Amino acid sequence: MSDPRKPNAKDFRVAIIGGGMCGLACAVGLARLAGIQAEVFEAAPKFEEVGAGVGLGPNALRALDRLGVLDAVLAQTEDADRTARRMVFVSGLDQHEEVYDYNNSSELTPADTGIGIYRPAFLDAVLLLVDPKTTHFNKRCTSVSSTASGAYCIHFADGTSHEADLVIGADGIKSVLRTAVVSTEKKVLQFTNTVAYRGLVPRETLERDGMKIDMSQRVYCFVGIDKHIIAFPIRSGKIINIVAFATDNSVPAGSVEVTGPWVEPVPQQEVLDKYEGWGPDVMIMLNHLKNPSKWFIHSLTPLQTFIREKIALVGDAAHGMAPHLGSGVGQGFEDVFVLCELLAHPSTNLSNLEDVLKAYDALRVPRANMVLERSHRAGVIYEAYGKPGYESAGDMEGHLAGIWEPIWRHDLDADVASAIAGLQQRGAFSAAD
Ligand SMILES: Cc1cc2nc3c(=O)[nH]c(=O)nc-3n(C[C@H](O)[C@H](O)[C@H](O)COP(=O)(O)OP(=O)(O)OC[C@H]3O[C@@H](n4cnc5c(N)ncnc54)[C@H](O)[C@@H]3O)c2cc1C
């Protein structure tokens, strides 16, 4: 744990709004890389994650490693074994014929591995690294205003406020901080017309009921028309994380407004009805999906910028995306790593913070938006297997091969080095540092 008495190594104060996976990773990264004790403001009464799995690709693990978070996460979970996150695509119907094995996309290298992890275990591990004196609960940010001295006053729903020089918005897809960064006139958040039914099922129960596909190692994607199901093992293969997606393509994306909650419990029968006629292994999985939750999947239209002055967005606040490439939080960890590295640079101080955030923006906007757009495209491909979509496995392969490599095999250190070189060239950083 960082030493609470240690003064900030920098001449600016940092506030992080939102204590989800990205906000907390950011607090740890700032303390470890930059010696900055950021204050974290969380709307909920405690830090909490949904009881579900999350897949972390090789790029996400590299970012977590560099932030000083990965070892703690691996030590806390039963999911320390890295496996290739490469999917096997099988038909959702009939006897689940293999459609495409992503192992055929390119040669597998040791650096291509990731993990599937139980989200609450991730949070428990990261919390051990965060100084509790810097965390504040029941602090729902409502707005941010500028002060006469050039700092920010962060306002909370309970009537209190807090002053900081740099505000990091890690407040998720419904971000309030985003309204301080981009124009509120343009609608940037839309319902994708896709819902996801989620649940966890013990693997041995599935096997006992005759599931033929071996779910102990690989990530499976069951494909069909307007629907697909992702299933992968967590907790050393003991538990299977199941996410069943269904899309209403009868109306254009963005035309439906979800006015109720975006997550709600639903009767299991709703899920069984939705997938009626799908193959035997799918029905075994769904028959065991007790107490499923239904998620209305929203996505941002790509933002032109993640910053304004000394406010920066990270994670879903910046690029909330459809989860079809399992890369949303991985992009958030990349944001956090790049931001922490730039803030940690010896030349970074209050006087050049805006230049530093511009460098962050120049790197992160194109990359995270590329992943956002690919994620959307992947969902369309997964849900086009069969009439009237791609009828042959070869068609699917042609569209899927190579889709992950640019996400997984990216060199973040080279990004940071080029940003620093740019800051030096523009005179924002001294060339000597
Ligand atoms: C079905 C599904 C499956 C997914 N699977 C994967 C996967 O396998 N791999 C992957 O990489 N990604 C996946 N994702 C995406 C991933 O869950 C998100 O990218 C990730 O949770 C974003 O983290 P975050 O910290 O940016 O935001 P969040 O997790 O949303 O955290 C935001 C935090 O801010 C708090 N907050 C909100 N508003 C305020 C406010 N006004 N003031 C103060 N605090 C506030 C919230 O309470 C919360 O604690 C999936 C998403 C879904 C829906």
Ligand as a Chemical Component Dictionary entry (heavy atoms), coordinates in Angstrom:
data_LIG
# 
_chem_comp.id                   LIG 
_chem_comp.type                 NON-POLYMER 
_chem_comp.pdbx_formal_charge   0 
_chem_comp.three_letter_code    LIG 
# 
loop_
_chem_comp_atom.comp_id 
_chem_comp_atom.atom_id 
_chem_comp_atom.alt_atom_id 
_chem_comp_atom.type_symbol 
_chem_comp_atom.charge 
_chem_comp_atom.model_Cartn_x 
_chem_comp_atom.model_Cartn_y 
_chem_comp_atom.model_Cartn_z 
_chem_comp_atom.pdbx_ordinal 
LIG C1  C1  C 0 -21.952 -7.991 -20.991 1  
LIG C2  C2  C 0 -20.602 -7.330 -20.937 2  
LIG C3  C3  C 0 -19.449 -8.106 -21.064 3  
LIG C4  C4  C 0 -18.187 -7.502 -21.067 4  
LIG N1  N1  N 0 -17.070 -8.287 -21.211 5  
LIG C5  C5  C 0 -15.857 -7.701 -21.284 6  
LIG C6  C6  C 0 -14.678 -8.496 -21.452 7  
LIG O1  O1  O 0 -14.726 -9.729 -21.482 8  
LIG N2  N2  N 0 -13.474 -7.851 -21.554 9  
LIG C7  C7  C 0 -13.381 -6.482 -21.497 10 
LIG O2  O2  O 0 -12.264 -5.948 -21.621 11 
LIG N3  N3  N 0 -14.471 -5.715 -21.306 12 
LIG C8  C8  C 0 -15.701 -6.289 -21.197 13 
LIG N4  N4  N 0 -16.811 -5.510 -20.987 14 
LIG C9  C9  C 0 -16.638 -4.052 -20.859 15 
LIG C10 C10 C 0 -16.170 -3.708 -19.437 16 
LIG O3  O3  O 0 -17.101 -4.219 -18.508 17 
LIG C11 C11 C 0 -16.063 -2.188 -19.294 18 
LIG O4  O4  O 0 -15.228 -1.704 -20.325 19 
LIG C12 C12 C 0 -15.462 -1.818 -17.945 20 
LIG O5  O5  O 0 -16.245 -2.277 -16.872 21 
LIG C13 C13 C 0 -15.331 -0.285 -17.854 22 
LIG O6  O6  O 0 -14.695 0.055  -16.653 23 
LIG P1  P1  P 0 -14.740 1.553  -16.133 24 
LIG O7  O7  O 0 -13.957 1.551  -14.861 25 
LIG O8  O8  O 0 -14.366 2.490  -17.225 26 
LIG O9  O9  O 0 -16.292 1.846  -15.851 27 
LIG P2  P2  P 0 -17.265 1.164  -14.812 28 
LIG O10 O10 O 0 -16.901 -0.241 -14.567 29 
LIG O11 O11 O 0 -18.645 1.452  -15.298 30 
LIG O12 O12 O 0 -17.006 1.963  -13.457 31 
LIG C14 C14 C 0 -17.467 3.289  -13.293 32 
LIG C15 C15 C 0 -17.492 3.598  -11.806 33 
LIG O13 O13 O 0 -17.843 4.972  -11.640 34 
LIG C16 C16 C 0 -18.897 5.093  -10.713 35 
LIG N5  N5  N 0 -19.670 6.285  -11.111 36 
LIG C17 C17 C 0 -20.539 6.410  -12.134 37 
LIG N6  N6  N 0 -21.015 7.667  -12.207 38 
LIG C18 C18 C 0 -20.413 8.353  -11.211 39 
LIG C19 C19 C 0 -20.497 9.713  -10.777 40 
LIG N7  N7  N 0 -21.287 10.586 -11.400 41 
LIG N8  N8  N 0 -19.749 10.108 -9.713  42 
LIG C20 C20 C 0 -18.923 9.215  -9.076  43 
LIG N9  N9  N 0 -18.822 7.908  -9.439  44 
LIG C21 C21 C 0 -19.550 7.492  -10.507 45 
LIG C22 C22 C 0 -19.683 3.797  -10.824 46 
LIG O14 O14 O 0 -20.421 3.537  -9.634  47 
LIG C23 C23 C 0 -18.559 2.790  -11.046 48 
LIG O15 O15 O 0 -18.002 2.321  -9.845  49 
LIG C24 C24 C 0 -18.074 -6.090 -20.950 50 
LIG C25 C25 C 0 -19.231 -5.308 -20.793 51 
LIG C26 C26 C 0 -20.472 -5.924 -20.775 52 
LIG C27 C27 C 0 -21.693 -5.049 -20.601 53 
# 
loop_
_chem_comp_bond.comp_id 
_chem_comp_bond.atom_id_1 
_chem_comp_bond.atom_id_2 
_chem_comp_bond.value_order 
_chem_comp_bond.pdbx_ordinal 
LIG C1  C2  SING 1  
LIG C2  C3  SING 2  
LIG C2  C26 DOUB 3  
LIG C3  C4  DOUB 4  
LIG C4  N1  SING 5  
LIG C4  C24 SING 6  
LIG N1  C5  DOUB 7  
LIG C5  C6  SING 8  
LIG C5  C8  SING 9  
LIG C6  O1  DOUB 10 
LIG C6  N2  SING 11 
LIG N2  C7  SING 12 
LIG C7  O2  DOUB 13 
LIG C7  N3  SING 14 
LIG N3  C8  DOUB 15 
LIG C8  N4  SING 16 
LIG N4  C9  SING 17 
LIG N4  C24 SING 18 
LIG C9  C10 SING 19 
LIG C10 O3  SING 20 
LIG C10 C11 SING 21 
LIG C11 O4  SING 22 
LIG C11 C12 SING 23 
LIG C12 O5  SING 24 
LIG C12 C13 SING 25 
LIG C13 O6  SING 26 
LIG O6  P1  SING 27 
LIG P1  O7  DOUB 28 
LIG P1  O8  SING 29 
LIG P1  O9  SING 30 
LIG O9  P2  SING 31 
LIG P2  O10 DOUB 32 
LIG P2  O11 SING 33 
LIG P2  O12 SING 34 
LIG O12 C14 SING 35 
LIG C14 C15 SING 36 
LIG C15 O13 SING 37 
LIG C15 C23 SING 38 
LIG O13 C16 SING 39 
LIG C16 N5  SING 40 
LIG C16 C22 SING 41 
LIG N5  C17 SING 42 
LIG N5  C21 SING 43 
LIG C17 N6  DOUB 44 
LIG N6  C18 SING 45 
LIG C18 C19 SING 46 
LIG C18 C21 DOUB 47 
LIG C19 N7  SING 48 
LIG C19 N8  DOUB 49 
LIG N8  C20 SING 50 
LIG C20 N9  DOUB 51 
LIG N9  C21 SING 52 
LIG C22 O14 SING 53 
LIG C22 C23 SING 54 
LIG C23 O15 SING 55 
LIG C24 C25 DOUB 56 
LIG C25 C26 SING 57 
LIG C26 C27 SING 58 
# 
